[in-house]
Amino acid sequence: MSIAKILAPVTGGQRDAVVLANAIAAARPFHAHVMALFVRPDLGEALAFFSDGVSGIVVEEVVKATKDAADDAAKRVEEGIDAICASSGVERVASPVRKEHVTLSLRSVHGNFPDQVTNAARLSDLTVFGPIREHDQAGLAEAFVQVLVETDKPVLRAAETVGKDFAKSIAIGWDGKSAAAHAVSAALPLLRRAGTVEILSIQRPPLRSEATEGVREYLSLHGIACTERLIDPGAKRIGDALLDAAVIGGADLLVMGGYGRCRLRESLIGGVTRHVISHASLSVFMVH
């Protein structure tokens, strides 16, 4: 089991540098390919919102403004990719290819951002997003959750900065549910290369060590040594207790299940998942 293709959605915004840096860092141990994906808005969708009574001049202005904004964003994406490839020693290639080192390509498509990212994520081993905050634009947060709940593929919600060694210390948020188990299985390539692995189990008293027995056994059979910590959250929210425990333990990556049935803006994902997505200071690896 390895990682061969990492998807990095880019928008021409400031977070592109974080997304690309984290994608490259995750790709290095596996000589994986990073595919940056830029989604241009579908002008046909934009025009569908205008009624027949709107003048042609207004429509033309909207179309031109939308195209100009997309062209400007595309230019920033190109410049950002060239800069990070030069600074990190990554080879930029015209199309996805696997070599004995990290490669990076750019693909540009038209359409709805969440839908296009989700389509590409289905045939990727990992999709990397930058930090997502509670009041971010709907499209970015929506894309993250749509990929999470519709692809069953791993999603990395990256931290603001990238450490020298990606995923050197990994914490596992374990609750015994299927999503957490899927996350652990998907993270095996990273867990095998980690210096330390700690299982975190947030429980209300009485604390039960048998709650982590199965995952400890599973990791051991895969040759992964780990420690465990049982945590009473007290008055804290579960999400806060989990994040605090991961940071206190020195983790730079948290592996956990992501729960939900629909989109973030509809508030139909689990409260712990939503809280971790918007408040984590470290990178988070999630699988639905």
Salt bridges, closest charged atoms under 4 A:
ASP68 OD2 - LYS64 NZ 2.71
ASP71 OD1 - ARG40 NH1 2.93
ASP71 OD2 - LYS67 NZ 2.94
GLU78 OE1 - ARG92 NH2 2.83
ASP82 OD1 - ARG92 NH1 2.87
GLU91 OE2 - LYS99 NZ 2.93
GLU91 OE1 - HIS101 NE2 2.63
GLU100 OE1 - HIS31 ND1 3.91
ASP136 OD2 - ARG15 NH1 2.79
GLU142 OE2 - ARG263 NH1 2.52
GLU142 OE1 - ARG265 NH1 3.11
GLU150 OE1 - ARG122 NH2 3.82
ASP152 OD1 - HIS288 ND1 3.43
GLU160 OE2 - ARG133 NH2 3.35
GLU198 OE2 - ARG229 NE 2.86
GLU228 OE2 - ARG216 NE 2.49
ASP240 OD1 - HIS275 NE2 2.53
ASP244 OD2 - LYS236 NZ 2.90
